[in-house]
Amino acid sequence: MYDSTDIQTNKGMAIVAYILFFIPLLAAKESKYAMYHANQGLTLFLATVIINILLGLIPFIGWLLLPLANLALCILAILGIVAAAQGQVKPLPLIGRYTLLK
């Protein structure tokens, strides 16, 4: 499904996708591998924004859960970076099944 040459050439872009998801969209839009990880990065970014807004609006309990949620989101980013560095195409747990980019 994914070309091994594409994976080797665009591993760096795939890793960057979890930090700044839009970089691979601009620099490696022809790479199916980089675009897969850019989609995962975008999904993670949107989940982070939504969770931070929602938990930030809930007094006390939301504020207590916010650091735990952010820790979980950081762990998801690390899992994505590790998968990208190893040349794997694995969806992130919980949020990885959503496809936002074609």
C-alpha positions in Angstrom: 0.0 0.0 0.0 2.8 2.4 0.9 6.0 2.5 -1.2 9.1 1.8 0.8 11.0 4.5 -1.1 8.3 7.0 -0.2 8.5 6.0 3.4 12.3 6.3 3.6 12.3 9.6 1.7 9.6 11.2 3.8 10.2 9.9 7.3 11.3 13.4 8.4 8.2 15.0 7.1 6.1 12.3 8.8 7.7 13.0 12.1 7.3 16.8 11.7 3.6 16.2 11.1 3.0 15.6 14.8 4.6 18.9 15.7 3.4 21.1 12.9 0.9 19.2 10.8 0.8 21.8 7.9 4.5 21.5 7.0 4.1 18.1 5.2 1.0 19.6 3.5 3.3 22.2 1.9 6.5 20.3 1.5 5.5 16.7 0.8 2.0 16.8 -0.6 2.9 14.2 -3.2 3.9 11.7 -0.5 1.1 9.3 0.6 3.1 8.4 3.7 3.7 12.0 4.8 0.1 12.9 4.1 -1.1 10.0 6.2 0.9 11.3 9.2 -0.2 14.9 8.4 -3.8 13.7 8.7 -2.9 12.1 12.1 -1.2 15.3 13.2 -4.2 17.4 12.2 -6.6 15.1 14.0 -4.4 15.3 17.1 -4.2 19.1 16.9 -8.0 19.4 16.6 -8.5 17.0 19.5 -6.1 19.1 21.6 -7.9 22.3 20.8 -11.3 20.9 21.4 -10.4 19.1 24.7 -8.6 22.2 26.0 -11.5 24.5 25.3 -14.1 22.1 26.7 -12.2 21.3 29.9 -11.2 24.9 30.3 -14.9 25.9 30.4 -15.8 23.4 33.1 -15.0 24.8 36.5 -12.9 22.8 39.0 -13.4 19.2 37.6 -12.4 20.4 34.1 -9.5 22.3 35.4 -8.3 19.2 37.3 -8.7 16.9 34.3 -7.0 19.3 31.9 -3.4 18.4 32.9 -4.2 14.7 32.6 -5.8 15.2 29.2 -2.8 17.2 27.9 -0.5 14.4 29.2 -2.6 11.8 27.3 -2.4 14.0 24.1 1.4 14.3 24.5 1.6 10.5 24.8 -0.4 10.2 21.6 2.0 12.6 19.8 5.0 10.6 21.0 3.3 7.4 19.8 2.8 9.0 16.4 6.3 10.3 16.2 7.7 6.8 17.1 5.5 5.1 14.5 6.6 7.6 11.8 10.3 7.2 12.6 9.9 3.4 12.4 8.2 3.7 9.0 4.9 2.4 10.3 1.4 3.3 9.2 -0.5 2.9 12.5 -3.5 5.0 13.5 -3.3 6.7 16.8 -5.4 5.2 19.6 -8.9 6.7 20.0 -8.6 9.4 17.4 -6.6 7.8 14.6 -9.6 6.4 12.7 -10.7 9.8 11.5 -9.6 10.9 8.0 -9.7 14.7 7.6 -7.3 15.0 4.7 -7.6 13.1 1.4 
